[in-house]
Amino acid sequence: MNHPVVDVNLFVHNGAATIAEALEGVLAQTWPAVAVTVIDNASTDGTAGIVAGIAARDRRVVLRRNRANVGPVLNCQRAFWYGDADFVMPKTADDLLAPDFIAECMDTLLARPGVAMCHAAGLVFDDGGAVRHVYPPEHRLGAVGDDALARARHVMGHYTSAPAFWGVYRRAAVDLLAPLPYRPGWDHAVLAELALYGEIVGLEAPLFWRRHGGKDVGVLARGCSQFTQRGLDAEEGLADLAWRTPLISTAYAHVERFAVARLPAEERRRLMGDVPGIFRARWLPMMRQEAMRFRAVLPALHGRLAEEDGAVRVWAERQVAEAVTAVETILPGILFGAEEGSASF
C-alpha cells in the first residue's frame, strides 16, 4: 500500500525540557509515512541543539529556525503552511501522542474524503507520567453531515478543549482558511471556519496526551494579543483590548471569521447572526462579568485618549471602539453610557 505522507510541523520556543520526548513520539508513530519539520521560534535554550542531534540520526526530521521570536500564533500558522503533503498536523513541543494516533486519524481521513480534520480524545498527564484527568466524551467534536452551516454551529456550541484542535488536517481544507487571528479563542474560530469546508471527526480513544492541561482563560487571552506576542506591553495605549474580554472576544472572533468565509453572502450573514445567541447560551454569566469589568475601566481608557493627538489618537480610539463593538455585538443589551449597576442584558 502506498501510504500518503503526513507533514507533522512541530513548533517550539525554549522547549529543551520536552522537545526530545515530543519529537521521538512522533517518529515512533505506526503510520509509516511521516515527515517532521521542527519550527524553532528563536529559542535561547538548548532546543535547537537537541533537535539538530535527532535530525542527524533521522532524515525525516528537518529543523527550521526563526531569527526572531514571532509568537505562538504566527508560528502555528507556519506549522499549517510548511510541507507539501496532502495531510498536515500542527504540533506543540509539550504534548505527546499515542503511537497509533496518526494511523487512526488517517484511517478516517482516507475512508471519508469529506472529512477536513480528525482528532482524538485526550487525557492530561503530569511530569511524572501519571494521568491526572481524562477529557469527557462531549469534548470531542462531531461536526458531520452535508450541512456546512450546521457543522460550524456544532463547533461553536461544543468546542471546549485543546485535544479537539490538535488533529490531522486535510491540506486542501486548510488552504481555504483565513490567516490565524490574534484573538482570544482563535482556535475556536479557526475550527468553526474549517467545519464549513469539511467534516470534523473525533475518535473515541484517548490518543492525545496533554501535559499539565490548559491555562486560565485570562492568561491565554493576554498571550494571544499581537502586542504580547511581539514582546510589547498589552497595557499600553496603542494595544488592542480584546484580551480584557476573553470570552466575548472569542465569540466576536467568529463574527469576524464568518464575514470573510468562502460562502455566499447570505450564508455568511446567517452565520454571523447566529454567533451571539450560541455563545450567550454557553457563557452568558461569565460574559456579563467581563462586560462589567470592561465598562469599569472605560473612563481610564478614554482618559488616555485625551493625552494623545494626531494619528496616535486615531489609532488608540480605534482600539477602544473595536473592543466596545465586540461587547455590544455579543451582548447587545449593555448600555455603556449608563450608571454603574444599571446596565441591562
C-alpha positions, 0 to 999 in steps of 0.5 A: 500500500502506498501510504500518503505522507503526513507533514507533522510541523512541530513548533517550539520556543525554549522547549529543551525540557520536552522537545526530545520526548515530543519529537521521538513520539512522533517518529515512533508513530505506526503510520509509516509515512511521516515527515517532521519539520521542527519550527524553532521560534528563536529559542535561547535554550538548548532546543535547537541543539537537541533537535539538530542531534535527532535530525542527524540520526533521522532524515525525516526530521528537518529543523527550521529556525526563526531569527526572531521570536514571532509568537505562538500564533504566527508560528502555528500558522507556519506549522499549517503552511510548511510541507507539501503533503496532502495531510498536515498536523500542527504540533506543540513541543509539550504534548505527546501522542499515542503511537497509533494516533496518526494511523487512526486519524488517517484511517478516517481521513482516507475512508471519508474524503469529506472529512477536513480534520480528525482528532482524538480524545485526550487525557492530561498527564503530569511530569511524572507520567501519571494521568491526572484527568481524562477529557469527557466524551462531549469534548470531542467534536462531531461536526458531520453531515452535508450541512456546512452551516450546521457543522460550524454551529456544532463547533461553536456550541461544543468546542471546549478543549485543546485535544479537539484542535490538535488533529490531522488536517486535510491540506486542501481544507486548510488552504481555504482558511483565513490567516490565524487571528490574534484573538482570544479563542482563535482556535475556536474560530479557526475550527468553526471556519474549517467545519464549513469546508469539511467534516470534523471527526473525533475518535473515541480513544484517548490518543492525545496526551496533554501535559499539565492541561490548559491555562486560565482563560485570562492568561491565554487571552493576554498571550494571544494579543499581537502586542504580547506576542511581539514582546510589547506591553498589552497595557499600553495605549496603542494595544488592542483590548480584546484580551480584557474580554476573553470570552466575548472576544472569542465569540466576536472572533467568529463574527469576524471569521464568518464575514470573510468565509468562502460562502455566499453572502447570505450564508455568511450573514446567517452565520454571523447572526447566529454567533451571539445567541450560541455563545450567550447560551454557553457563557452568558454569566461569565460574559456579563462579568467581563462586560462589567469589568470592561465598562469599569475601566472605560473612563481610564481608557478614554482618559488616555485618549485625551493625552494623545493627538494626531494619528496616535489618537486615531489609532488608540480610539480605534482600539477602544471602539473595536473592543466596545463593538465586540461587547455590544455585538455579543451582548447587545443589551449593555448600555455603556453610557449608563450608571454603574449597576444599571446596565441591562442584558 
